[in-house]
Amino acid sequence: MTTSQVTRPATQSSQEPPAAPAPRPEEYRPPRRWIRRSGGGPRRLGTRMVAALVLIAVLCALTVAGAIGVRRDTVQLRDTVAQRAAAAAQLRFALADLDAQRADTLAPGVSAADPLVLVGNQLNALLTAQQRRAQVSDLLRQLAGDTSQQARVSALLDGLGRYDDLSGRAAYVAEQNPNQIVGQPPRVAVSMNVQAGEVMHDELLPAADRLASAYQQQAADRQSTAHDGAVRWALAIGLIGLLALLFLVWWQWQLARDYRRLLTPGLLVATAATLAIGLAGALAFGGTAGSVSSAGNDGLRPWTRLAEARAVAAQAAASESRWFVHGADYSAADTAAFNGLIEQLQSLLSPDGYATAAERPGYADVLTRFGHFRADDKRLRELQAQGRTAEAAEVLTSVTRGDVAFDFWDFATTLDALAGRQLDDFTAHAADARDSLDQWPALPAGALGVSAVLVLLAVRPRFAEYR
C-alpha cells in the first residue's frame, strides 16, 4: 500500500464559520418601580418627609394661634367700645344734664303780678333730674366692674355724694318758700346750687371726662392691636404657606424623577390643601384687618366725636340754666362758659372728614335742631335783658316748640340717634372682622392635619421598596 492510499481522518474545511458559543442564562432585570436614581435612598426620602411635615405643622400652628388671637382682639375691641366707652360717654351726658335739671328746678315760681299764677314747668325738671340721677347710678354700677378703673369710679361716687348733698339742700331751701317769685330763688338756695355746680364742674365732669378718655384710648389701642395683629398673621401665613407649597411641589417633582412615577396622589391632595389654607388664611386675616380699619374710621372715630358733642351740649344747657338762676353775680362766668362750649360744639358737629355722603343728611338734621336751640337761647337772653323774667322762665322750662327745654331735648335726642347709628356701624364692622375668621381655627387645623397624614401615606410605599 502506497502512502497516498493511507486513509486519513476528515477535517473541517477552513471556509466554514466557527460554532456559536453556548447561550448564557438571561440577566435578571428588576421591575421598573424599583429603579431609583443614584442617591435616592431612604435617608433622603425621610429627610424630605420630615421637612414637609414641619412646614405643614408650622402653617397649622400659625393659623390656629392667629385665629384665636385676632378673634380675641376683635371681641375685646367691640366690648371696650360697646360696653365701657359707651357707658362712660353716657355718664358724662347724664351728669351734665342732671346739673341742668337741678338748676331748672329753681327757676319756676309764682308770677310777680299774681301770686296765684305759677310760671314755668318745675315738674318736668324734677322728673328729668330723677331719671338722670338713676341713670348715673346704673352707669357707675356698670363701670365699677372694671377693676382697672375702680379708683376713678370711687372718686366719682365720693364727689356725687357731695353734689347730692348740696343740690338736695338747695332744693329743700327753695321748697320752704313756695311763694318765691319766678326767677328769684332764695339766695341761700342759689349759693348751695353754686357750690353744687362747682363740685360738678371741678370734680365730677373732669373725672367722667378722664374715664371716657381712658376707654376711648383703650379702644384705639385695641383697634391698632387687632389691625396690626391681623396684618402680621396674614403675612406670616402667606409666607409659610408659600414655602410649604413650593416645597411640596418640588418634592412631587423629585419623587417623579427618583421613582419614575408621574404623580403621587396623596402628596398631590396635601399640596392642594396647603395651597387652599395658605391662600384662604392670607385673605381671611387681610379681610379682618380691613374690617377693623373700617370699624375705626367709619364707626369709632365719628362716634367718639358725636358722644363728646352730646356731653358738651348738656354742659352748655347746664351753663345756660345756671346763668338764669344764679343772677347777675355769676352771669359773666356762666355766659363765658356757655359761649366756649357752643364753639366747641360747633366744631364737633362738623361732618367734614367724618361723615360719608349717606351720613351728611343726618348731620344736617342735627345742625338744624342745634340752630333751634341757639335761637331759643338768644330769645331767652333778650327777654331776661328786657326784664321780662316770667316769660324768660317759660322759655327756659316749658316743653313746647320754641322753648329751650323742648328744643334742647329734640336736639339732644337727634344727636344721640346719630351717634347710635355710628356706634352700630362700628359694631357691624367689628362683627365682620370676627366673622372673617368664622370656622377658624377648626377648619384649617383639620385640613392641615389630614394633609400631614396624606404625606405619611404617600411615602409609605416608597419606604417599603427598601426592605
Stockholm file with secondary structure:
# STOCKHOLM 1.0

chainA/1-467         MTTSQVTRPATQSSQEPPAAPAPRPEEYRPPRRWIRRSGGGPRRLGTRMVAALVLIAVLCALTVAGAIGVRRDTVQLRDTVAQRAAAAAQLRFALADLDAQRADTLAPGVSAADPLVLVGNQLNALLTAQQRRAQVSDLLRQLAGDTSQQARVSALLDGLGRYDDLSGRAAYVAEQNPNQIVGQPPRVAVSMNVQAGEVMHDELLPAADRLASAYQQQAADRQSTAHDGAVRWALAIGLIGLLALLFLVWWQWQLARDYRRLLTPGLLVATAATLAIGLAGALAFGGTAGSVSSAGNDGLRPWTRLAEARAVAAQAAASESRWFVHGADYSAADTAAFNGLIEQLQSLLSPDGYATAAERPGYADVLTRFGHFRADDKRLRELQAQGRTAEAAEVLTSVTRGDVAFDFWDFATTLDALAGRQLDDFTAHAADARDSLDQWPALPAGALGVSAVLVLLAVRPRFAEYR
#=GR chainA/1-467 SS CCGGGSCCCCCCCTTSCCCCCCCCCCCCCCCGGGCCCTTCCHHHHHHHHHHHHHHHHHHHHHHHHHHHHHHHHHHHHHHIIIIIIHHHHHHHHHHHHHHHHHHHTTSCEECSSCTTCEESCHHHHHHHHHHHHHHHHHHHHHHTTCGGGHHHHHHHHHHHHHHHHHHHHHHHHHHTCTTCBTTCCCHHHHHHHHHHHHHIIIIIHHHHHHHHHHHHHHHHHHHHHHHHHHHHHHHHHHHHHHHHHHHHHHHHHHHHHHHCCSCCHHHHHHHHHHHHHHHHHHHHHHHHHHHHHHIIIIIIHHHHHHHHHHHHHHHHHHHHHHHHHHCTTTHHHHHHHHHHHHHHHHHHTCCTTTCCTTTHHHHHHHHHHHHHHHHHHHHHHHHHHTTCHHHHHHHHHCCSTTSHHHHHHHHHHHHHHHHHHHHHHHHHHHHHHHHTTTTTTHHHHHHHHHHHHHHHHHHHHHHHTTC
#=GC SS_cons         CCGGGSCCCCCCCTTSCCCCCCCCCCCCCCCGGGCCCTTCCHHHHHHHHHHHHHHHHHHHHHHHHHHHHHHHHHHHHHHIIIIIIHHHHHHHHHHHHHHHHHHHTTSCEECSSCTTCEESCHHHHHHHHHHHHHHHHHHHHHHTTCGGGHHHHHHHHHHHHHHHHHHHHHHHHHHTCTTCBTTCCCHHHHHHHHHHHHHIIIIIHHHHHHHHHHHHHHHHHHHHHHHHHHHHHHHHHHHHHHHHHHHHHHHHHHHHHHHCCSCCHHHHHHHHHHHHHHHHHHHHHHHHHHHHHHIIIIIIHHHHHHHHHHHHHHHHHHHHHHHHHHCTTTHHHHHHHHHHHHHHHHHHTCCTTTCCTTTHHHHHHHHHHHHHHHHHHHHHHHHHHTTCHHHHHHHHHCCSTTSHHHHHHHHHHHHHHHHHHHHHHHHHHHHHHHHTTTTTTHHHHHHHHHHHHHHHHHHHHHHHTTC
//
